[in-house]
Amino acid sequence: MKPVSRSSQAGHAALETLLVLALLAIVFIPGADSPIRQLINAIASHHQRFTWAISLP
């Protein structure tokens, strides 16, 4: 059996990482009510309430 070089191992790790990130993007990004959109909306809502509260005299 031929030993695997470090550059080949690094290439495999990069490919696996890319695959996992692509799958996560497919799961989280699409859709009108996606988890990412819900998170962004929650942060925006919290920021709006926070800035309103600190603007009070």
DSSP file (Angstrom, degrees, kcal/mol; ACC not computed):
  #  RESIDUE AA STRUCTURE BP1 BP2  ACC     N-H-->O    O-->H-N    N-H-->O    O-->H-N    TCO  KAPPA ALPHA  PHI   PSI    X-CA   Y-CA   Z-CA
    1    1 A M              0   0    0      0, 0.0     0, 0.0     0, 0.0     0, 0.0   0.000 360.0 360.0 360.0 134.8    0.0    0.0    0.0
    2    2 A K        -     0   0    0      1,-0.1     2,-0.0     0, 0.0     0, 0.0  -0.637 360.0-115.3 -82.5 132.0    1.3    3.4   -1.0
    3    3 A P        -     0   0    0      0, 0.0     2,-0.4     0, 0.0    -1,-0.1  -0.362  28.3-119.5 -66.4 146.9    1.6    6.0    1.9
    4    4 A V        -     0   0    0      1,-0.1     2,-0.1    -2,-0.0     0, 0.0  -0.732  27.0-127.6 -89.7 132.3   -0.6    9.1    1.5
    5    5 A S     >  -     0   0    0     -2,-0.4     4,-1.9     1,-0.1     5,-0.1  -0.327  17.5-115.3 -77.4 161.7    1.2   12.4    1.3
    6    6 A R  H  > S+     0   0    0      1,-0.2     4,-2.6     2,-0.2     5,-0.2   0.882 115.5  54.2 -62.7 -40.2    0.4   15.4    3.6
    7    7 A S  H  > S+     0   0    0      1,-0.2     4,-2.0     2,-0.2    -1,-0.2   0.863 107.8  50.6 -66.0 -33.7   -0.8   17.5    0.7
    8    8 A S  H  > S+     0   0    0      2,-0.2     4,-2.0     1,-0.2    -1,-0.2   0.902 110.7  48.7 -68.3 -40.6   -3.3   14.8   -0.3
    9    9 A Q  H  X S+     0   0    0     -4,-1.9     4,-2.3     2,-0.2    -2,-0.2   0.904 110.9  50.6 -64.7 -41.1   -4.6   14.6    3.3
   10   10 A A  H  X S+     0   0    0     -4,-2.6     4,-2.3     1,-0.2    -1,-0.2   0.882 109.1  52.1 -64.6 -37.6   -5.0   18.3    3.4
   11   11 A G  H  X S+     0   0    0     -4,-2.0     4,-2.1     2,-0.2    -1,-0.2   0.890 109.4  49.0 -64.7 -39.8   -6.9   18.2    0.1
   12   12 A H  H  X S+     0   0    0     -4,-2.0     4,-2.5     2,-0.2    -2,-0.2   0.900 111.1  49.8 -66.8 -40.7   -9.2   15.6    1.5
   13   13 A A  H  X S+     0   0    0     -4,-2.3     4,-2.4     2,-0.2    -2,-0.2   0.903 111.1  49.2 -64.7 -40.9   -9.8   17.6    4.6
   14   14 A A  H  X S+     0   0    0     -4,-2.3     4,-2.4     2,-0.2    -1,-0.2   0.898 111.4  49.6 -65.3 -39.8  -10.5   20.8    2.6
   15   15 A L  H  X S+     0   0    0     -4,-2.1     4,-2.2     2,-0.2    -2,-0.2   0.908 111.0  48.9 -65.4 -42.5  -13.0   18.8    0.4
   16   16 A E  H  X S+     0   0    0     -4,-2.5     4,-2.3     2,-0.2    -2,-0.2   0.914 111.8  49.4 -63.7 -42.7  -14.8   17.4    3.4
   17   17 A T  H  X S+     0   0    0     -4,-2.4     4,-2.5     1,-0.2    -2,-0.2   0.919 110.9  49.8 -62.4 -44.1  -15.1   20.8    5.0
   18   18 A L  H  X S+     0   0    0     -4,-2.4     4,-2.3     1,-0.2    -1,-0.2   0.893 110.4  50.9 -61.4 -40.5  -16.4   22.3    1.7
   19   19 A L  H  X S+     0   0    0     -4,-2.2     4,-2.3     2,-0.2    -2,-0.2   0.916 110.6  47.9 -64.2 -44.2  -19.0   19.5    1.5
   20   20 A V  H  X S+     0   0    0     -4,-2.3     4,-2.3     1,-0.2    -2,-0.2   0.920 112.8  48.5 -64.0 -43.9  -20.2   20.0    5.1
   21   21 A L  H  X S+     0   0    0     -4,-2.5     4,-2.3     1,-0.2    -1,-0.2   0.882 110.6  51.4 -64.2 -38.4  -20.5   23.8    4.5
   22   22 A A  H  X S+     0   0    0     -4,-2.3     4,-2.2     2,-0.2    -1,-0.2   0.912 110.4  48.6 -64.7 -42.3  -22.4   23.3    1.3
   23   23 A L  H  X S+     0   0    0     -4,-2.3     4,-1.9     2,-0.2    -2,-0.2   0.902 111.0  50.3 -65.0 -40.3  -24.8   20.9    3.0
   24   24 A L  H  X S+     0   0    0     -4,-2.3     4,-2.9     1,-0.2     5,-0.3   0.903 109.6  51.2 -63.2 -40.6  -25.3   23.4    5.8
   25   25 A A  H  X S+     0   0    0     -4,-2.3     4,-2.1     1,-0.2    -2,-0.2   0.902 109.4  50.4 -63.1 -40.8  -26.0   26.2    3.3
   26   26 A I  H  < S+     0   0    0     -4,-2.2    -1,-0.2     1,-0.2    -2,-0.2   0.879 115.7  43.0 -64.2 -37.4  -28.6   24.0    1.5
   27   27 A V  H  < S+     0   0    0     -4,-1.9    -2,-0.2    -5,-0.2    -1,-0.2   0.908 125.0  29.7 -75.9 -42.5  -30.3   23.3    4.8
   28   28 A F  H  < S+     0   0    0     -4,-2.9     8,-1.0    -5,-0.1     9,-0.3   0.800 113.4  53.3 -94.3 -30.5  -30.3   26.8    6.4
   29   29 A I  S  < S+     0   0    0     -4,-2.1     5,-0.2    -5,-0.3    -3,-0.1   0.951  86.1  77.8 -79.3 -50.9  -30.4   29.4    3.6
   30   30 A P  S    S+     0   0    0      0, 0.0     6,-0.1     0, 0.0     3,-0.0  -0.115  71.1  50.2 -67.0 158.1  -33.3   28.6    1.3
   31   31 A G  S >  S-     0   0    0      1,-0.1     3,-0.9     3,-0.1     6,-0.1   0.124  80.8 -99.0 100.0 149.7  -36.9   29.5    2.1
   32   32 A A  T 3  S+     0   0    0      1,-0.3    -1,-0.1     5,-0.0     0, 0.0   0.826 122.3  36.9 -71.0 -32.2  -38.8   32.5    3.2
   33   33 A D  T 3  S+     0   0    0      4,-0.1    -1,-0.3    -3,-0.0    -2,-0.1  -0.276  85.4 154.0-116.1  46.1  -38.9   31.4    6.9
   34   34 A S    <>  -     0   0    0     -3,-0.9     4,-2.4    -5,-0.2     5,-0.2  -0.292  57.9-110.4 -72.1 158.8  -35.5   29.8    7.1
   35   35 A P  H  > S+     0   0    0      0, 0.0     4,-2.2     0, 0.0     5,-0.1   0.857 119.8  53.0 -58.0 -36.1  -33.6   29.6   10.4
   36   36 A I  H  > S+     0   0    0     -8,-1.0     4,-2.5     2,-0.2     5,-0.2   0.930 109.3  48.4 -65.9 -43.5  -31.1   32.1    9.2
   37   37 A R  H  > S+     0   0    0     -9,-0.3     4,-2.5     1,-0.2    -1,-0.2   0.892 110.8  51.4 -62.9 -40.2  -33.9   34.6    8.3
   38   38 A Q  H  X S+     0   0    0     -4,-2.4     4,-2.3     2,-0.2    -1,-0.2   0.906 110.4  48.9 -62.9 -41.6  -35.5   34.0   11.7
   39   39 A L  H  X S+     0   0    0     -4,-2.2     4,-2.3     2,-0.2    -2,-0.2   0.923 111.8  48.1 -63.9 -44.7  -32.2   34.7   13.5
   40   40 A I  H  X S+     0   0    0     -4,-2.5     4,-2.5     1,-0.2    -2,-0.2   0.916 112.4  49.4 -62.7 -43.2  -31.6   37.9   11.5
   41   41 A N  H  X S+     0   0    0     -4,-2.5     4,-2.5     2,-0.2    -1,-0.2   0.891 110.4  50.5 -63.6 -39.6  -35.2   39.1   12.3
   42   42 A A  H  X S+     0   0    0     -4,-2.3     4,-2.4     2,-0.2    -2,-0.2   0.910 111.9  47.0 -65.0 -42.5  -34.8   38.3   16.0
   43   43 A I  H  X S+     0   0    0     -4,-2.3     4,-2.6     2,-0.2    -2,-0.2   0.916 113.2  49.0 -65.2 -42.7  -31.5   40.3   16.1
   44   44 A A  H  X S+     0   0    0     -4,-2.5     4,-2.3     2,-0.2    -2,-0.2   0.911 112.1  48.4 -63.3 -42.5  -33.1   43.2   14.2
   45   45 A S  H  X S+     0   0    0     -4,-2.5     4,-2.3     2,-0.2     5,-0.2   0.923 112.6  47.9 -64.0 -44.6  -36.1   43.2   16.5
   46   46 A H  H  X S+     0   0    0     -4,-2.4     4,-2.6     1,-0.2    -2,-0.2   0.916 111.9  49.9 -62.4 -43.0  -33.9   43.2   19.6
   47   47 A H  H  X S+     0   0    0     -4,-2.6     4,-2.7     2,-0.2     5,-0.2   0.903 109.8  51.1 -63.2 -41.3  -31.7   46.0   18.3
   48   48 A Q  H  X S+     0   0    0     -4,-2.3     4,-1.9     1,-0.2    -1,-0.2   0.925 113.3  44.4 -63.2 -45.0  -34.8   48.1   17.5
   49   49 A R  H  X S+     0   0    0     -4,-2.3     4,-2.3     2,-0.2    -2,-0.2   0.883 113.8  51.3 -66.6 -38.0  -36.2   47.7   21.0
   50   50 A F  H  X S+     0   0    0     -4,-2.6     4,-2.2     2,-0.2    -2,-0.2   0.937 111.3  45.8 -64.9 -47.5  -32.8   48.3   22.6
   51   51 A T  H  X S+     0   0    0     -4,-2.7     4,-0.9     1,-0.2    -1,-0.2   0.850 112.3  52.2 -67.1 -32.6  -32.2   51.5   20.7
   52   52 A W  H  X S+     0   0    0     -4,-1.9     4,-0.5    -5,-0.2     3,-0.5   0.931 110.0  49.4 -65.2 -44.1  -35.7   52.7   21.4
   53   53 A A  H >< S+     0   0    0     -4,-2.3     3,-0.8     1,-0.2    -2,-0.2   0.886 111.5  46.8 -64.8 -40.1  -35.2   52.0   25.1
   54   54 A I  H 3< S+     0   0    0     -4,-2.2    -1,-0.2     1,-0.2    -2,-0.2   0.657 104.1  63.4 -79.2 -12.2  -31.9   53.9   25.3
   55   55 A S  H 3< S+     0   0    0     -4,-0.9    -1,-0.2    -3,-0.5    -2,-0.2   0.609  80.0 104.5 -84.3 -10.0  -33.3   56.9   23.4
   56   56 A L    <<        0   0    0     -3,-0.8    -3,-0.0    -4,-0.5    -4,-0.0  -0.407 360.0 360.0 -69.2 145.9  -35.8   57.6   26.2
   57   57 A P              0   0    0      0, 0.0    -1,-0.1     0, 0.0    -3,-0.1   0.511 360.0 360.0 -69.6 360.0  -35.0   60.6   28.4
